[in-house]
Amino acid sequence: MAAFRPFRGFMYNPSVVGDLATVVCPPYDLITPELQESLKNQSRYNVVHLEAGEGLDWNAPAPDHYSDTAERFDDWVHRGILQRDPEPCFYVVRHVYPFRGQRRTRLGLTGCVGLEEYQARIVFPHEYTEEPAILDRVALMEACNANFSPIMSLYRDSANYLSVELAEAVKGEPVIDIRTGGDQDLTMWRISDPAVQERIQRFFTDTGIFLADGHHRYEAALRFRRNESLGSQAREDSSAAQNFVMMTLIEFDDPGLMVLPYHRVVGGLSPAQLTKLQERLNQVFEVNPTAPAIPGAAERLLEQVADFGEERRALGMVETDGDKSSLLTLREGADQGDWGPLAVSEAWILEEQVLKPVLGESAAEYVTYVHDHEAASAQLSSGQGQIAFLLKPFPMAQFEGIVSQGQRLPPKSTFFYPKLPTGLVINKLDGAL
């Protein structure tokens, strides 16, 4: 199904930049202005200079927004700060990170995936996108003709065919081995053997690709490919680099693949809206009061929610009015059988069956999404929010089946953790793959 190719990646020259841990950064959509400045101060060669340019106004992309970025990228290549591999490679990335007192390990395989329109059902999205972010990434690609950050995607390897190849690859000498902030270890190996590369490519001819993190970048790459300025040869040559986008592919059952929830904080409601919201909640859910919303109550409430497992629909609710917290479980008979496959998601039930019926199609304007329950509690304490809904992670047992049917999840339904680092390897969109 999917075309997956090795490429001649650019990597930082450690003899010039020093510690490679100082030049990586998170994906662009996690970079705040404060973090951007911190990363720039960390190293004048930090990849944030390329990934985020000199501004962070994703809502106002301009054609010349990244002209300085393009000049910097070309300069770094010319001066040998970034060096290109002499032959095409796949790149295996091992990410070791702490999580709740344990160290977990995740393996990813970085290469270039052939761009496909969604209707071809080869690359599967699970969320909708927003135009400003797409335009921003298109502007970056048009200026620099490169992918600086890999898209995170998932694949299924039920027979462990590819797992064997990756296990063999990590026995060799790594090209990168660093420890970054947050006590995270990143190690990368090349796969340059043509025979191994051919086996990897053959595996993906029968495998679908599920976008996990990077929908805006994928859709930006689709638009970039359609751009008339590329010339007819690039569009007509299926092996042209512009017909591909850099991805890191992770197996669905990788033990280090974490899917965390996004919680919802609702604020700005009038007393009348609050009353209607409470009424609707009581129609859809059994609302069971728990301990008062004292420090630590949110964490205990999440533990109670988790106890229901993936099969039962449950979520937590914390209110500023009276410092109340409640456990919400779906009422028997609330789903009359017409909710569809997304009814396995508490986020979908909350959005489609509670918030939109009360607040209308503009319901999202009242909602803030946070993946940390402590941040949700802080918004209530500061008065920014009135009600926090604490959710379980989306059930990954259902993710593949639902998304392969063409379903899109509600916004911020999944937080794949940890995010892929930017700056380990860069893909220049020139020549053929």
PyMOL commands that set and color helices and strands:
alter all, ss='L'
color gray80, all
select helices_A, chain A and resi 14-17+20-22+28-30+33-42+48-51+67-78+118-120+131-144+161-169+194-204+215-226+228-230+232-236+241-243+271-284+297-306+341-344+346-366+373-382+396-404
alter helices_A, ss='H'
color red, helices_A
select strands_A, chain A and resi 4-5+10-12+82-84+90-99+102-114+123-124+146-147+151-155+176-180+184-191+209-213+244-251+258-260+263-266+285-289+314-319+324-330+367-370+387-390+415-417+427-428
alter strands_A, ss='S'
color yellow, strands_A
deselect
rebuild
show_as cartoon
